[in-house]
């Protein structure tokens, strides 16, 4: 990607530049070029839809990683009111790679959590490039247990390539922290809506991804492993990440077909980074619908339905094989 553009976007970008030049020329030279501009705009609209509605799995992975894509805190600002961020795991320290706190969603008190990436190098270093340490997951679990105590629904916004794999994280119990999050989320007695807003990688995503409804933005990805690591393991060649992305079935369309997610949240044409406000509005509408439905379910049924939902993911069936007899 150069100058914020992917290779497949260059023909469209050049066409948009041409339109802008004609519009500027029309203003400065007082010439009527409306017919030419209209023709080019029609062509650009067709090309735009042709490009973004036929992206490969790898192209969608790259789109989910766009540096201008909305972050967790930006979604919180657009969707929720009265957000109060809470800090610390009451054990070791605060982890800036995961943010969370209390807010209201259309008048309903909720707890919202999610990994947070940085916008520049300085912030990325402070937030460890959005890779949570174990204390980040312990903080998330603390906030979720608090939500359960006070009967607040939970919204988990997921955008993380994976948990931090450093030695110090393992020394402080990374695996145990992730496992404890998964176990405890399974049995919380409040509605939980999880949304994969960008990247959903490995246990780092699953640790805060056990919900009653799992939503996924149109160009997000969700997988047990990143395409690069998968390619390195299978073929000893990380440059085959595009092949791995296709094989992993990690796109929203793939996963809704497999029953791993419940709904796809549409993005602005070209991706969420093209129009933050539209992306936020689409997600807000999806949360309104899904939270509204979950709030009607009796508390005693939530855990039972949640467990049944995830148990169904491992279902399989036998297929009879007819063996012909040959002498």
N, C-alpha and C positions, 0 to 999 in steps of 0.2 A: 504494500500500500504506500502510495506517495501523495503527499499533500492532502491526506484524508480521503483519497480516492482509491478504489480497487480497480484492477485492470479491466474488469467487465463493465465498469461505469464510465470509462473514458469516452466511448462514442457518444453517450448521452451528454456528458459534460461539454464536449466540443460543440454539440448541437445547441445546448443551452447558452454557451458563450456567443454563438452566432446570433441567437435570438436577442440577447442583451445588446450586442453591437448594433443590430438593426433598430432596436428601440431607442438607443442613444442617438443614432444617426437621424432618426425621425424627429426627435426633440430638437436637436441642434440645428438641423438643416431645414426644418419645417417641410418635410416631404411625407407623402402618404405611402407608407409601406405596409399598411395593415393587412393587405392580402398575402404578401410574402410572409409576414410574421405569423399570421393565422395558419398558413400551410406548415411552417416549421414547428409551431406549437402542437399541431395535430400529430405531426411525425414524432415529436419528442414524447408526447403522451403515449403513443403506441409503443415506442421503444422502451419507455419507462416500465410499462406493464409487462412487456415481453421479457425484460431483464429480470425484474424482481419477482415475477410469478413463476419463473423457471430456474431458480437457483439450485445448484447441486448441494448435497449435504455439507461438503467442505466449504463452499461459499457461505452457507448459513452459519457455520462455525465462525468464520472470519467476521461476518456481520455482527454476530453476538459479542465479538471482542472489540468492536469499534470503540476507540478511546473517548468518543463524544456521546456514547450511549448513556442514558440516565442511570445514576447510581441509586443505591438504596435510600440515602438521605434526600435525594432529589425527588424520588417517588413519594417519600413520606411527606415532604413539604407540599407536593401537589395534591395529595389524596386525603391526608389526615389533618385534623385540627388539634391545637393545644398539645403538641408533642413535647414530652419531657424526657430527655435522655437520661438513662440510669447507667451507672458505671460499676465495674468491679465484679469479681467472682467470689468475694469474701474468703479468699484462700491465698491468692498469690498477688495478682495485680489486675489492672484493667487492660483489656486487649482492644485497641482501636480498630482492629480488622473486623470486628463484629460490633454493630451498634444495635441498641434496643431501648425500649422505654414504653411509657404509657401515653396514649393519645385518645382522641375520639374520632369515630367514623360515623358521620351523619348523626351525631348525638349519642352514639353508643360507645361506652368506654371499651377500649381494646388494648392489647399488648402487641407491639409490632417489633420484629427483630430482622436482622439480615446482615450479611457480610458487606463491607464498605471498601471500595477501591478508591484510589486517589485520582485527582485531576492533573497533577503535575508530579515531577520527580520527588520533590520534597514531601508532598503529602503521601505519595506511594510508599516512600521509605518509612514514614511514620506509621502507616497502616499496613506495613509489611506486604504491599501489593495485593491486599485483600485476602491473604492466606492466613486463616485463623490459627492461633496457638490453642492449646487445651483450655487455658483460662478463658478464651473467647467462648468456647462451647459451654464451659461451666457457668459463665455469665448468662448465656442464652437460656440454659436450663434453669438457673435461678429465677429469671424473669418469667419463664413459662410456668414454673411452680407457683410463683406469686400470682400469676393470672388465674391459675386453677383455684387458688385459695379464695380469690375475690370474684370468681365467676366472670372473668373477662375473656371474650373470644381472642384467639391468637391469629395474627397474620404474619407469615414468614415469607420474606422476599429473598429469593436465592439467586445470587450471582457470584459464583466462586468456582475456580478451576480445581480446587481441592484443598484439603487441610495442609498446613505448613509441615513439610517433611523433614525439618531439621532435627539434629540430634537432641538439642535442648528440649524440643517439643516432645520427643519420644521419652526423654528422661522425666518429664513432668506428667506423663500419662496421656498422650494424645489418643491412643487407641481406646483406652478406658473411657475418656471423656466423650468420644463419639458414640461408643456403645451405650453409655449411660443416657445420653440424649435420646437415642433411638428407643431404648426401653421405656423411659419415662414418658416420652411423647405418645407412645402407644396407648397409655392408660390415663392420660389427662381427661378430665370430665367436662371440658369446655370445647366449643367448636374450634377447629383449626383449619385455616385455609393457607396452603402453601403455593407460592407462585415462583416459577423459574423465570426470572426476568432477563437473564443473559446466559451465563455459563452455569451448568449444573454438573459439576464434576465429582465423581467418586463419593467416598464416605463424607467428604467435606460438605457436600450438598445434602446427602441423605440424613446427616446428623440433625438437620433442622427441616427435614422434608417429610416427616411422618404426619400426614394430615387427613382430614375427612374428605376434602376436595383438593386435588392437585391441578393447578392451572399452569399454563405455559405460554409465554409470549410467542408470537408467530415465528420469529427468527432466532429463538433461543435454542440451546442444545442441552441434553440431559443424558448422561452416560456413566457407566461404572469406571471409565478411564478416558483420558483425553485421546484424540486421534493420533497425536504424535507419539505418545507413550505406547499405544497399542501397536502402531507400525514398528516401533523399535523392538518390541517384544516378539511380534510375529515374524517380521522380515529383517530385523536388524538394520532397519533403514527408516529413519524418521521422515524422510522426504516422501514416503508413500502415505502420508497422513490423509490425503484425499481418498485413497482406496480404503483406509481404515474407517473413515467417516461414513462411507457408504455401507460398509459391512456392519458397523455398530448399530445402525438404525436409531440414530440419536436425535432426529429432528422431531418437531411437534407433530407433523403429519404421521411419521412412523409410530410415535409413541401413543397417539390417541387410537390408532388402529390396533395396537397391541394391548390397549386397556391400561397402560401405565399412568396415563394422565386422564383428566376428566373433561377438560375444555381447552381450546386454543383462544388466546386473546389476540385479536388483530392488531397489527402495528401500522403506523403511517406508511404509505408507499415508499419503499426505499429503506425502511428500518426506523426504529424508535429514535435514533439520533437525529433524524431529519426534522422531527417535530415533537419536542418533549411534551408540550401541552396536550397534544392529541394522544400521545402514548399514555400519558397520565389519566386522561379522561376515559380512554378505553379500559384501562385497568380498574379504575374506580367503578365503572359500570359493571364489570365482571365481579368485583368484590361485593358490590351491592346485591347482585343476584345470588351469589353463592352463600354469603353470610346470612342473607335473608332466609334462604332455604334451610340452612343448618340450625338457625335459631328456633325453627319450628319443631325440630327433633327433640324428643324428651331426653334429658340428661342421661338417664339410665341406658338409653339405646346407643348413644354416641360411641362409646368404647367398643361395644359389640360390633357395630357396623364398620368401624375403623379397622378392627382386626380382621374382619371378614374381607374387607376390601383388599388388604395386602396379601391375605392368604390366597385369594383368587389368582394373583399374579403367577403363582407357581403351578397352576393346574396343567395337566397334560392328559392326553387320551391315547389309547392304543388303537392301532389300525390293523385290521385283519389282513393277513397276507395269504393269498391263494397260491399254493405250490402245485404246479402241474406235474403229473407223473410221466416220466419219459423212461423208456426201456433202452 
